[in-house]
Amino acid sequence: MTVRPARASSRDAILRVFAEHVAQRGYADTSLGDIAAELGLSKGTIVHHFRSKEALLGELHEAYFGRRFAEAEFILAELDDPVGRLVAMIYALLAAHRDDRAASLACLRELIRYFEGELNDFVRQQRVGYTQIVVDILADGARRGVLHTSDPRMTAFHIFGMCNYAWTWYQPDGSQSVEEIASRFAREILGGLAGDTEQGAALDDRIASAIATVQRAPGRLPAGVS
């Protein structure tokens, strides 16, 4: 195992390596001692910063969702039309599986642990708030007559189901890029929501514009960096 020298921001380094270990081994098999050894720190230093392994999991979730909310806020500020916003959110969700991969795997795969103990209320509020962003986009599209759904919340759950569980099959080195997968998902979803109003080159342009918008979001991890 290569020991990584700890830099000035030990907290950031600990969170990063913790995410990598949980992504590779699962939460139960992740050891604070292994993280400390990899970073050249003492286990006491990790406990000093985070108190416990569960507290580390909570801060990992907070940092992860902080990045997701920042992307969503940028999307809402940069794009006005509900179709473009929806495509951008689909791409942002899928791109996290590549660009924020370790944290995505750690947060999504270990979901059941967030419903126990002190993490429960915080995590639920974060997930409810993020879900509401997509619900509001769908409801706005329905009001404007460009998206056809009688139940924006249920439609949002459908979208999250498609995107969040991509961790079970997506491979960064697979035959299709995240951009290609996002385009396919967007076309299939919009085929039911937007009908014949979104077709051909016009839809291609909207998808390309939405993807480019997310890629310009400030503070976003570069492609392929986890």
N, C-alpha and C positions, 0 to 999 in steps of 0.2 A: 504494500500500500504506500502511495506517495504522500508524504506529509506536506500539507500546504502551510506556508508561513502565515500566521495570522496578521492581518493588517490593522490599521488604526480602528476601523469599524468592525470590531469583533462581532457585534450583534448581527450585522448584515451577513458576515461570513458564516456564522453559526446557523442562521436561518436558511441560507443557501444550501449548506451541506446537509442540514437536517431534512430539507425537502428532497434532496437527492437520495438520501438513505431511505426515507419513507416510500418514495416512488419505486425504488429498487426492491426493498425488502418487506414493506408494510410497516405500519406503526408498531405493532407488537414486537417485531424483531429488530427495531431500531434502538440502538444503545447510545446513551449519552457519552459513555466511555469511548466508543468507536469514533464518534464525532469529535470529541476532544483530541484523541490521538491523531486523527487526520489533519486537524488544524494546528497541532502543536500547542494545545492549551491544556489546562487542567480541567477535570470534570467540575471542580468547584467554581471555575470561572463561568461555565455555562449556567450552573445553578444560580450564581450571583446575578447574572443577566436575566434569567427567565424563570427561576424558582423551581420548575418541574418540566417534565416532558409534555404533560398536558398543556401547560402554559405556552410552550414552544408551538404546539399544534394550533393553539388559539391565535398566536401572533402570526403564524404562517398564513392562516386563513384571512386574518385582517389585512395583511400586506397584499395577498393575492386579490382579494375583493377590492382593495383600494385601487389596484391597477385596472380591474375590470370597470369599476365605476368611473375612473378617469377617462377611459376609452369611451364609455357611453356618453358622458357629458360632452366630450369633444364631438362625437357623432351628432348629438342633438343640436350643438351650436353651429356645426358646419353644414348640415343637411336639413332642408325644410320639409321635403316631401316624405310622407309615410313609407312609400315603397323603397326609396333610397335608404331611409333610416333602418327599415327592417332588414334589408340585404346587408347593410353594414354591421348590424348586430349579429346576424348569422355568421358573417365572416369573422368578427371579433371573437365569438365563442369558439369557432373552429381553429382559428389561428393560435389561440392560447394553448392548444394541444401540441403545437410545434414550438412556438416562440417562448412559452412559459411552461414548458413540459413538466419539469419535476414538480413544480407547485401545483399544476393542474392535476397530475396523477395523485399527489398526496392529498389534495383537498377533495377531489371527487371520489376516489376509491375508498377513502376512509370516512365517508359521509356518516355512517352509522355512529361513529364516535362523537359526532357533534351534538347528538341528541341525548347525551348523558352528562351529568354534572354541570359545572359552571359555564360551559361553552354554549349550552342550549339556547338561552334567550338571545345572546349576541348573534349567533350564527343564523338563527331563524330570522331575526330582523334584517340581517344582511341579504339573505336569500329572498325574503319577501320584497325588500326594496328593489333589488335588481330585477326580479320578475316583473314588478310593477312597471318598470321602464318599458318592457316589451308589450305588456298589456296596454299601456297608454298609447304606444305607437299604433297598435292594431285598432284600438278604439277610435283614434284620430283618423286612421285610414277609412274605417267604416263610416264615420261622420261625413267625410269628404267624398265618399262613394267610390274610392279607388281600391279598397280592400273589402272583401265580402265575408264577414263573419258575424254570426249572431251571438257568439260567446268568446270575446277577446281573451279572457283568462284561460279557457280551455285550449284555445288555439296557441296561446303562449306556452302552455305545458307541452303541447305537441312539438313545438319548435325546440324547447329545451331538451325534450327527450331525444330528438334527433341529434342535437349538437353536443350535449354534455356527455352522452354515452359513447361518443366517438373514441374515447380513450380505450374502449374494449377492443377496438379493431384497427384504429389508425396507426400507421407506422411512418415516421418522418422520412424514411428512405423508400417508401412504397412507390408504386407506379403512378399515382396521381398526387399532384401537389395540393396543398390546402386551398389554394386559389381555385383549382379545378373542382375540388369537392364542394367548396362554398358556392360556386356557380351552379353546380348541379342541384344542390339542396335548394338554392334560391329559386331556380326554375320550377322545381317540383312543388315547392310551397306556393309560389305565386301562381302556378297553374290552377290551383284551387281557390286562391284568395282574390286574384286580380283578373282571372279569366282571359278573355281575348284582348283586354286593354293593354297587356304587356306581352309583346311579341317581337321576335326578330332582332334587328339591329338596335332598335330603341332599348330593348331589354339588355342587350349586350353592353350598351353604353352606360346604363344605370348600374349594372353589376360592376363594371370596371371603375366607375366613379366612386361607388360605395367602398370597394376594396381599397382604392387609392386614398380615400379619406381616412380609413382606419390606420393605414400604414403611415400617415402623417401625424398621428396622435402623439402629443408630447409625452416624454417619459416612457414610451412603449419600448419593450425589449426588442432588439433587432431580430430579424428572422433567424431561427436556428439557435438562439441563445436561450438557455434555461437556467 
